[in-house]
Amino acid sequence: MDFIQALLLAIIEGLTEYLPISSTAHMGFTAALLGMEESEFLKMFQVSIQFGAILSIVVLYWKKFFDFSNLTFYIKLACAVIPALVLGYLFDDKIEAVLGNQIAISSVLVLGGVVLLFVDKWFKNPKIHSEKEISIKKAVTIGFWQCLAMMPGTSRSAASIIGGMTQGLSRKASAEFSFFLAVPTMLAVTVYSIFVKTWGKGTVNEMKGYEMILQDQQHINLFIIGNVVAFFVALIAVKTFISVLTKYGFKFWGWYRIAIGIILLIYFYTK
């Protein structure tokens, strides 16, 4: 992976991580279209640059994250993230096996788009308009909905936002809680991928993520550049998404997913 490829993947991550269109799918498609070799470092890089996107949410909502008088907020996030931590650990190998199946991911992208076309009609009368009104039980339920995104192409953002709306949250409240929940979820995934997970298991090149990063100066540079770019792009994407979602709902994102999914299905079927 060279500098330009890493830059493009970081831009894609920053743009799509908090949108209901699946950052995993878009980075996978980008890597495939660029003809990038499916290496263990590439897989780890795609996960590790989520750290930059995480920081963008902490910066944008710093008053919320550093309001230590509101302990209930931290309890809700801690409870809501448990399902993803447990199921993610149990099914890690199966999830990784699907990452290279672009046909399956494209299909999920289309199906998810169809769902988004109807979400606004299904949940017309929200009763909860801020995080403070969300109970711990509702937070945990949203956490289980988030687990649907373990199937690449689903979108963690879409799953958790829809999950929030099933619990009576408004579009904006649901999107913001999805952002908050992303921080512990993605931080756990990033830490696991860099410090715990053994990449290339069973081969002569098996390594921890941090060992791959520190393997040479180029890997270090790519890791730093990827996270910095993902951070700044995500800052812009989140602000834009909240504005568009509040005004227009999910239909735009649904049509986008269907269109891009069909194009990619045709591409990978005929490749």
Buried (B, 14 or more C-beta within 10 A) or exposed (E): BEEEBBBBBBBBBBBBBBBBBBBBBBBBBBBBEEEBEEBBBBBBBBBBBBBBBBBBBBEBBEEBBEEEEBEBBEEBBEBBBEBBBEBBEEBBEEBBEBBEBBEBBBBBBBBBBEBBBEBBEEBEEBEBBEBEEBEEEBBBBBBBBBBBBBBBBBBBBBBBBBBBBBBBBBBBBBBBBBBBBBBBBBBBBBBBBBEEBEBBEEEEEEBBBBBBBEEEEEBEEBBBBBBBBBBBBBBEBBEEBBEBBEEEBBBBBBBBBBEBBBEBBEBBEEE
